[in-house]
Amino acid sequence: MSTPHQVPTYPDLVRALADRGLLNGRWRQVFEAVPRSRFVPADVWRQLPDRCEPVVGTDAWLALVNSDEPVVTQLDDGAVGGPGVATSSNSMPSMVARMLGLLDVGDGMRVLEVGTGTGYVAALLCERLGDDLVHSVELDPVVARQAADALARTGYRPHLRVGDGEQPWPGLGPVDRLISTCALRYVPYGLLRQVRPGGVVVAPLAREFWSGALAQLRVQDDGTAAGPFRGGATYMPMRAHRVPDLHEVRGRGRARASGLDPARLLDLGFALFARARLPGVRLVHKDTDEGVQVWVTREDGSGATAVTGQEVWQYGPGFLWEEIERAWWEYESAGRPGAEQFGLTVTDRGQQVWLWDPREVIRPARA
Ligand SMILES: C[S@@+](CC[C@H](N)C(=O)[O-])C[C@H]1O[C@@H](n2cnc3c(N)ncnc32)[C@H](O)[C@@H]1O
């Protein structure tokens, strides 16, 4: 165990991931061979709940890089003087390990990564599969250049492309595996078309109602894909998939007693259910001393805000909070299924969330 004066090391980090069961024998060797620090630039930030804090000094830098935390490597798409929103990072190692495990790669498989970022995941894939089988695309040219340099310095030469990973990679034949390391609001059908039937897609999804969920999809013979959610995953979004702000809310507030602690809305199982029942409703939250405060809004100008232990306020047309309470009781009657009981099907017509079985699609509630 580290004393307060010891800076944690990368072998400590890999050991901790292995002890948590996140790395099988082969992946453990791969992680050991690819030091994370080789892919992290000097200027980085720590992600706090409400902002990014610059990391100052070598010890603080090493402590962050060798911890199970994301390391923010770019703010505001590289613009100077912006609000300080993280737009590129070296992801949390335990999440990387989970996603690579779910990707289920085998020798000889071709992999496409969307979101090269610092190049660390691409390097891990190169170490596991060999350079020639790894393809990685990054939208931001400055980030892509830094990743290419870091990869070359450490001796890895995957196929790299600067461009929009949502668009097909020209001339790339079907791959066996696709991993997105930026969050998607929906799985673009075009992405699936790059994966052979039987291939696997692992991607974090972030919708208006969820902070993030990991989907593991298998591509079918007809080109559609389906599979379960595999727990939570908070990732920075693909640029064109950034979750929009809350809607503008109209009208005077109406107070009433709440039949539901707003903290329940943050449970990922309920969030997946509620998003499918109440499409278009957006939610944000903040922690309070007693629990949480949530705001929910919809395009028609309706909204509600609720704080743990207090009355709820509803705005605009309809009774949005009551719709959410109804969705909660439906969820409760279904036995409060956990996030992994839900799954996703993606076709050329869009995507649908289901519970337990792809035939049990959760349909939108009628207002
Ligand atoms: C969390 S970082 C990826 C971390 C990376 N896998 C690593 O090993 O460091 C997400 C990256 O996705 C990139 N990105 C965002 N939208 C994209 C898009 N449409 N196509 C490709 N990359 C995109 C961002 O610029 C950012 O660098």
The ligand as an SDF file (V2000), in Angstrom:
LIG
                    3D

 27 29  0  0  0  0  0  0  0  0999 V2000
  -11.9250    9.9160  -24.2910 C   0  0  0  0  0  0  0  0  0  0  0  0
  -11.0280   10.4410  -25.6610 S   0  0  0  0  0  0  0  0  0  0  0  0
  -10.3770    8.9170  -26.3070 C   0  0  0  0  0  0  0  0  0  0  0  0
   -9.3350    8.2850  -25.4520 C   0  0  0  0  0  0  0  0  0  0  0  0
   -8.3970    7.3830  -26.2280 C   0  0  0  0  0  0  0  0  0  0  0  0
   -8.9930    6.1590  -26.6300 N   0  0  0  0  0  0  0  0  0  0  0  0
   -7.0840    7.1400  -25.5240 C   0  0  0  0  0  0  0  0  0  0  0  0
   -6.6110    6.0150  -25.5140 O   0  0  0  0  0  0  0  0  0  0  0  0
   -6.4970    8.1120  -25.0120 O   0  0  0  0  0  0  0  0  0  0  0  0
  -12.2760   10.7670  -26.8700 C   0  0  0  0  0  0  0  0  0  0  0  0
  -11.7100   11.2520  -28.1850 C   0  0  0  0  0  0  0  0  0  0  0  0
  -12.7270   11.1620  -29.1810 O   0  0  0  0  0  0  0  0  0  0  0  0
  -12.4650   12.1810  -30.1210 C   0  0  0  0  0  0  0  0  0  0  0  0
  -13.6360   12.3840  -30.9880 N   0  0  0  0  0  0  0  0  0  0  0  0
  -14.7390   13.1350  -30.7450 C   0  0  0  0  0  0  0  0  0  0  0  0
  -15.5880   13.0700  -31.7810 N   0  0  0  0  0  0  0  0  0  0  0  0
  -15.0020   12.2620  -32.7200 C   0  0  0  0  0  0  0  0  0  0  0  0
  -15.3800   11.8110  -34.0100 C   0  0  0  0  0  0  0  0  0  0  0  0
  -16.5220   12.1990  -34.5730 N   0  0  0  0  0  0  0  0  0  0  0  0
  -14.5410   10.9840  -34.6700 N   0  0  0  0  0  0  0  0  0  0  0  0
  -13.3670   10.6010  -34.1200 C   0  0  0  0  0  0  0  0  0  0  0  0
  -12.9430   11.0000  -32.9030 N   0  0  0  0  0  0  0  0  0  0  0  0
  -13.7560   11.8070  -32.2080 C   0  0  0  0  0  0  0  0  0  0  0  0
  -12.1140   13.3580  -29.2330 C   0  0  0  0  0  0  0  0  0  0  0  0
  -11.4300   14.3720  -29.9730 O   0  0  0  0  0  0  0  0  0  0  0  0
  -11.2700   12.7010  -28.1650 C   0  0  0  0  0  0  0  0  0  0  0  0
   -9.8970   12.7780  -28.4860 O   0  0  0  0  0  0  0  0  0  0  0  0
  1  2  1  0
  2  3  1  0
  2 10  1  0
  3  4  1  0
  4  5  1  0
  5  6  1  0
  5  7  1  0
  7  8  2  0
  7  9  1  0
 10 11  1  0
 11 12  1  0
 11 26  1  0
 12 13  1  0
 13 14  1  0
 13 24  1  0
 14 15  1  0
 14 23  1  0
 15 16  2  0
 16 17  1  0
 17 18  1  0
 17 23  2  0
 18 19  1  0
 18 20  2  0
 20 21  1  0
 21 22  2  0
 22 23  1  0
 24 25  1  0
 24 26  1  0
 26 27  1  0
M  CHG  2   2   1   9  -1
M  END
$$$$
